[in-house]
Amino acid sequence: MTKNDSEGNFVSHLTELRKRLINSFIFLFVFFIICYFFSDHIYGFLVDPYAQAVQDDGTERRLIFTALQETFLTYLKVSFFAAFFITSPFILIQVWKFIAPGLYKHEKLAIMPYLVATPILFFLGGILVYYLIMPLAIKFFLSFESTGITTNLPIQLEAKVNEYLSLVMKLIFAFGLSFQLPVVLSLLARIGVVDSKFLRERRKYVVIIIFAAAAILTPPDPVTQIGLAIPLLILYELSIFSVNIIEKKINNNA
């Protein structure tokens, strides 16, 4: 291959990459506009765990905002969050279309399960946050309220719209990304960076790392930290199992 051919291939790859990025951006922007028109409904969906957790406590609850632009900016963030969540499979498809032409058939078959598993695991992480972690965390935080008998003045939560929704979105992203652990470890095993023996021998160190990561990615409370750490430990064990299967397939094909 001549130098001109190499430069031509490089330019064509850059052109293809730009095309895929532009397509992804346009798709994301279109869904951002659509989601903004439904931002009230998305807001209601994200607030529902809080509403369900406090509906029977006998206290009139509300979410407040303390800046004129706060609710508007929050709706923008909620719309972008929903748009990114919806368009992530399309973005993965664009990534696949970019890398697929350079892969052999057996390589395409090997990567395809990971492209399918990535959004599914992210979605499962979001479901865990929405239906289990957030209700438990809200009840935990509300347990620190006081009627004023021992503190002279009552202590009652008046959550801000922006802070509450930012917390929910942060947790969904944190759990969704953390749930990619089996995908990452399986890919590392496929290229020979790690193996099942390596993962088993370092299990005790991984436990410490997982709890440390959970403390960083979640608010400083035991409910969300343990709620993230335990599923990650389970996913790590499942990763060892999947890596072992990969090793057997590689050995059989060798």
Summary of the structure (lengths in Angstrom):
residues: 254
radius of gyration: 22.9
end to end distance: 31.1
largest distance: 84.1
contacts: 684
relative contact order: 0.10
helix: 80%
strand: 2%
